[in-house]
Every structure is written in structure tokens, then in C-alpha cells.
Amino acid sequence: MTSHLPILIDKDEKTARYYGLRGIPETYIVDKKGIIMKKVIGPYEWDSPDALAFISGLLKE
């Protein structure tokens, strides 16, 4: 499965302060309204079946 999801880098750390970033790596899946749908602290296997199912479900919304 190939998807084209934007990856955004918070160079000025404005978003990190807004969402209360606590560690690195940290991943946030944020919807179009700015609501955090998933927060992962630490490494994560984004190509795992569970992660792909989660992302696929969000893309259908």
C-alpha cells in the first residue's frame, strides 16, 4: 500500500509548544480540524498491519 501523506517539520517549534511535545521521536496524527487522532511517543512501526488499518480508516473519513 502506497499513500501520500504530508510530513510536516516544526522548525520554529510553535506546534510543539501548542501540543505539549515531550520527547523525541514523537508523532502526532492530526485531522483537518487540528484534533489529535493519535499520539505516539517513541519509535513506531508505521508499516504494521494495525497502523496501516488505522491510517486507512482515517483517510476514509
C-alpha positions as CSV (number, residue, x, y, z in Angstrom):
1,M,0.0,0.0,0.0
2,T,1.4,3.3,-1.0
3,S,0.0,6.5,0.3
4,H,1.0,10.1,0.0
5,L,0.7,11.7,3.5
6,P,2.2,15.1,4.2
7,I,5.1,15.1,6.7
8,L,5.5,18.5,8.3
9,I,8.5,19.7,10.2
10,D,8.1,22.2,13.1
11,K,11.2,24.2,12.6
12,D,10.2,27.1,14.9
13,E,8.7,24.7,17.5
14,K,5.4,26.6,17.6
15,T,3.4,23.5,17.1
16,A,5.5,21.6,19.6
17,R,4.6,24.1,22.3
18,Y,0.9,24.1,21.2
19,Y,0.6,20.3,21.5
20,G,2.9,20.0,24.5
21,L,5.6,18.0,22.9
22,R,7.5,16.0,25.5
23,G,10.1,13.8,23.8
24,I,11.8,12.8,20.6
25,P,10.7,11.0,18.5
26,E,7.1,11.9,18.8
27,T,4.4,11.5,16.2
28,Y,1.0,13.1,16.0
29,I,-1.7,12.2,13.6
30,V,-3.8,15.4,13.4
31,D,-7.1,15.8,11.5
32,K,-8.1,18.7,9.3
33,K,-9.7,20.4,12.3
34,G,-6.5,20.2,14.4
35,I,-7.7,17.4,16.6
36,I,-5.1,14.8,17.7
37,M,-6.3,11.4,16.4
38,K,-3.2,9.5,17.6
39,K,-0.1,10.4,19.6
40,V,2.9,8.1,19.7
41,I,5.9,8.7,21.9
42,G,9.0,6.8,20.7
43,P,9.5,4.7,17.7
44,Y,6.6,3.0,16.0
45,E,6.2,0.6,13.1
46,W,4.0,2.7,10.8
47,D,4.0,-0.1,8.2
48,S,2.5,-2.6,10.6
49,P,-1.0,-4.0,9.8
50,D,-2.5,-2.2,12.7
51,A,-1.0,1.2,11.8
52,L,-2.0,0.8,8.1
53,A,-5.6,-0.1,9.1
54,F,-5.8,2.9,11.4
55,I,-4.5,5.3,8.7
56,S,-6.7,3.7,6.0
57,G,-9.7,4.3,8.3
58,L,-8.8,7.9,8.8
59,L,-8.4,8.5,5.1
60,K,-11.9,7.2,4.5
61,E,-13.5,9.8,6.8
